[in-house]
Structure formats: structure tokens, C-alpha cells
Amino acid sequence: MLKINKSTNLNANIQVEGKNVMFLNATINELGSVTFGKTVQNVELYKANMEEVNKQVTEFQEEVKKAELDSLGGELDEIK
């Protein structure tokens, strides 16, 4: 028996001065379960730019929420 699982993947690189600082990824399965991960690629740049990097992480998380709602057929106001 073949069972195919569908998922939505989101990936992002946060860069400072043209250098990768952090890699973000999220996977949303067909049931709406979300797996989120982040990898710091340049600790020194992350420390020096933590406020801006964390702001971009929050922006990515908002996009993940939108994709999660899309996969569940809902509206953004439902999870705020």
C-alpha cells in the first residue's frame, strides 16, 4: 500500500553584510502540524546584529502561521 504524505516547506536565509547569519526552516504536514528549526551560521554576526536577526525570525514565523492557516483552510484572524 502506497501512502503519500504532503507537506509545505518554508526556508529562509538571514544575511548581514552579504553573509549568511541564520538559516530557518519550517515544515507543515497535511494535518497542520508544524516543525520549525533555526541554525546559526555565523555566531559573531548574530551577536552583533541580534535585534535585527530576531526581528526577521519573527517575520518568518508570521509567514509560517499564514502557510499553516492556508493548509488548514482557515483565516489569519482565527489564530491571533
Protein Blocks (a to p, Z undefined) as FASTA:
>chain_A
ZZddddddddddddeehiafbdcdddddfkopacdddddfblklmmmmmmmmmmmmmmmm
mmmmmmmmmmnopafklmZZ
